[in-house]
Amino acid sequence: MEKEENKAFMAKAVELAKKNVNSSEGGPFGAVVVKDSKIVGMGSNKVTVHNDPTAHAEIVAIRDAAKNLGTFDLSGCDIYSSCEPCPMCLGAIYWAHFDNLYYAATKDDAAKANFDDSFIYKEFALPKDERSIIATQLMRETAVKVFEEWNLTENKIPY
């Protein structure tokens, strides 16, 4: 059974998506971040208005919550998204350490509105040399030395 509180937070995420459509400020996506039953971050899709391909609703909401809470670790928080997150947003949700992800529409619903992420999932499954974006490795040895230096650093902040 859906808790009324969960439904209220999801309704806010969907409201942000609808408002975004009506304002023509981006795609039909909204998200809210909740901690201790309070909204601590909100976002709607701002890809076109900010000319930022990473400005998906979940990313905008995560950035807002992290700023408001003064931390990059959103453990103890939940995220409510008007749609099942794309691969980029899902990765960010894991990196942020959310406790729960709630979503309304599915990725298949989004695909019907021409927001289809299936090609990205297919690309991930391909060997690197068969993907549509050519990836060429350069200067591995030099970069590995930076990781070695990181491992030796005593005052690092792990994340």
N, C-alpha and C positions, 0 to 999 in steps of 0.2 A: 504494500500500500504506500502511496506517495504521501509524505508528510506535508501538511499545509505550508510549513515554512519553506520546504524545498520548492513547492509549487510557486510560492510568492517570489523567490529568488529567480526561478526560471522565467516567470512572467516578466520580471524586470529585464532579463537578458533578451527576451523576445521583443519587448517594448523598445529596447535600444535598437534592435535590428529594424523594426518597422519605422521608427523615427528616422533612421539612416536612409531608408528607401525614400521616405517622404521629403527629406531635405536634400537628396541627391549628393550626399557627402561621401558615399562609398557603397559597398555591397550590402546585401541583406543579412548582416551578421552582427550579433551583440553578445557580450559576455560580462559577467560580474564575478568578482572574487569575494568570498565571505570568510570571515574569521569570527568566532564566538557569536554567531548569529547576527553579525553586522556586515554590511557591504563595506569593504575596504579598498575596492578597486573596480572601475567600470571601463568598458571600452566598446566601441563599435568600429566596424571596418573603415579604415581611412586610407586605403591603398591609393585611390585615385586623387583624393583631395590633397594628400601629402606627397604624392609621387614616390611612395615607399612600398615596394612589394612585400615587405615584412609587416606592414601595419594592419595585420588581421585583427579582428576583435579580441581574440584571446591574448595576443601579444600586447595590444594596447592596454588591456585590463591587467595583465601581469605587470607591465611596467608601472602602471598607476598604483597598484597594490604595493609593489616593492618600494616605490618612492614614499608612499604614505606610511608604510610600516618601518621604513628605514632598514630593510634587510633584503638580501637576495634569496633567502631561504623561506619559502612560503609553507613550510610544514605547519600543520594545524589549520590550514586554509582549504577551502573547497572552491572549485570553479564551476560556474554554470554557463553553458554556451548554448546559444540558440540553435546550433547545428553541431553535429559530430565533427571534431577538429580535423583539419588537414594534417599531413605528416609533419610539417614545420611546427604547427601549434601543439600537436601531440608531443613532439620532442621537447618543446619549451615547458610544457606542463610537467613532464617527467623531471627535467632539469630543475624546475622550481620546487619540486618535492611536495606537490599537493597531496592531501589526504584522499580526496574524492573528486571525480569528474562527473558532472551531470550534463547531458545534452538532450536537445529536443529533436530536431529534424536529423535525418541520417545523411551520410555521404551520398547515398543514392538519390535522396530528395534534392540535395544540392546539385548533383549532376544533371538532373532534369531541368534545372534553372541555369545550365551552362557553367557551373562551377564543379568541374570534374577533376578529381585528384587521382583517378585510377592510373593515369599514365605515370605518375610519380612512383606509385607502389610497384608498377611493372619495371620501371627503370632501376629501382633499388634491387630488384631480384636478378637483374642482368649482371654478367661479369663487367667490370669497369671498361674494358675495351669494346664492349658492344652497346654502351649507353649513347644517347643522342648528344650529350655534351662530352666532348673529349677531355679526359683527365690525364694530365701528364705529371709524373712525380719528378721533382727537382730538389737537389741539395738536402737529401735526407740526413746525411751525416751531420751537417751543420745544425739542422733543426733538432736532432736527437740530443745534441750537446746542451741545448736550452732546457730540455726535459731533465737531463742529468743535473743541471744547475738548480732547477726547481726542486728536485728531490733532496738536494743538499741544503736548501734554504731553511733556516730554523724559524723565521718569523712569517712564514706563509700562512695564508688563510685558506684552508681547504674548502672545497665546495664540491 
